[in-house]
């Protein structure tokens, strides 16, 4: 149960990044790439920091990765649906 808190925190952080980027009049694909870059920056920061703190930040980035994967699937299915 304790591992779910940072995963959900990462998911929510990336959701907020997506909402902010959409409010700045970005397209869905551009907002997706912003979320992907945010995930990669946090993952890289966890490797640089290292130790126990870095592992906690790495778990947060796992939640961000889950959001990026889910968002990619949603954007892909919406693009397929629009093309039909």
Helices and strands as residue ranges (DSSP letters): H 2-23, H 28-49, H 51-83
